[in-house]
Amino acid sequence: MTSTMKRMTCRALVVSLLALSFQTANAGMIGADQAAASTQTQAQRSMVLSVLDRAETASQLQAQGIDPADARARVAVMTDQEVQQLTQDMHNAPAGALDSGGWLAVIVIAGLVWYFAFRK
């Protein structure tokens, strides 16, 4: 009785070894362009996260009702294309630019200064 039990156990183990051990692993070389793209994407993602870590950015996000931690979590799950587009937008955005109301205020103030300075 014990020999039949041993045979059944051995057969079950052999079958399970043969059935479950066919996992394949592929190792290959990656190109330099793929490695550079990966490094560039990580650098872009860290740049966006560093901007989110600034105090003035966090205060602006909170003023708009966005939790800075949620913004960081969203950046963490962005695709590489989304991160690349965001960094391009950040680089192309005018820093400290005035909106139309700001330009109107500058023109009105300059007009008033000119009027009162040269009104003689």
C-alpha positions in Angstrom: 0.0 0.0 0.0 2.8 2.4 0.7 4.6 1.6 -2.5 1.4 2.4 -4.6 1.1 5.7 -2.7 4.7 6.5 -3.3 4.3 5.7 -7.0 1.2 7.9 -7.3 2.9 10.8 -5.5 6.0 10.5 -7.7 3.9 10.4 -10.8 1.9 13.5 -9.7 5.2 15.3 -9.0 6.7 14.4 -12.3 3.6 15.5 -14.2 3.4 18.8 -12.3 7.1 19.4 -12.9 6.7 18.8 -16.6 3.4 20.8 -16.9 4.4 23.8 -14.8 8.0 24.3 -15.7 7.6 25.7 -19.2 8.1 29.4 -18.5 10.3 31.1 -21.0 12.4 34.1 -20.3 13.7 36.3 -23.1 16.8 38.3 -22.7 17.9 40.6 -25.4 19.8 43.7 -26.2 18.1 47.1 -26.3 19.3 49.8 -28.6 21.0 53.0 -27.5 18.0 55.0 -28.7 15.6 53.0 -26.4 17.9 53.5 -23.5 18.3 57.2 -24.2 14.5 57.6 -24.6 14.0 55.9 -21.2 16.5 58.1 -19.5 15.0 61.2 -21.1 11.5 60.3 -20.0 12.6 59.7 -16.5 14.4 63.1 -16.5 11.3 64.8 -17.8 9.1 63.1 -15.2 11.4 64.2 -12.4 11.4 67.7 -13.7 7.6 67.9 -13.6 7.6 66.4 -10.1 10.2 69.0 -9.0 8.0 71.8 -10.3 5.1 70.3 -8.3 7.2 70.2 -5.2 7.7 74.0 -5.2 5.7 76.0 -2.6 4.2 78.5 -5.0 3.0 75.7 -7.3 1.4 73.8 -4.4 -0.3 77.0 -3.3 -1.6 77.6 -6.8 -2.9 74.1 -7.0 -4.6 74.4 -3.6 -6.2 77.7 -4.7 -7.7 75.9 -7.6 -9.0 73.1 -5.4 -6.4 70.4 -6.4 -4.5 68.5 -3.8 -0.7 68.5 -4.6 -0.4 64.9 -3.6 -3.1 64.0 -6.2 -1.2 65.9 -8.8 2.0 64.0 -8.1 0.1 60.7 -8.2 -1.4 61.7 -11.6 2.1 62.5 -13.0 3.3 59.2 -11.7 0.7 57.3 -13.8 1.1 59.5 -17.0 2.3 57.8 -20.1 5.6 58.8 -21.6 3.9 60.7 -24.4 1.8 62.7 -21.9 4.9 63.6 -19.8 6.8 64.6 -22.9 3.9 66.9 -24.1 3.6 68.4 -20.6 7.3 69.3 -20.5 7.1 70.8 -24.0 4.2 72.9 -22.8 6.1 74.0 -19.7 9.1 75.0 -21.8 7.1 76.9 -24.4 4.8 78.7 -21.9 5.7 82.3 -21.4 7.0 82.9 -17.9 5.3 85.7 -16.0 3.2 86.7 -19.0 0.4 89.1 -18.6 -3.1 88.2 -19.7 -5.3 90.7 -21.6 -6.4 92.3 -18.3 -2.8 92.8 -17.3 -1.9 94.5 -20.5 -5.0 96.8 -20.3 -3.9 97.8 -16.8 -0.4 98.6 -18.0 -1.7 100.7 -20.9 -4.2 102.6 -18.6 -1.5 103.4 -16.0 1.0 104.5 -18.7 -1.7 106.7 -20.2 -2.5 108.3 -16.8 1.2 108.9 -16.1 1.7 110.5 -19.5 -1.4 112.6 -19.1 -0.5 114.0 -15.7 3.2 114.4 -16.4 2.9 116.2 -19.7 -0.4 118.0 -19.4 1.0 121.6 -19.1 
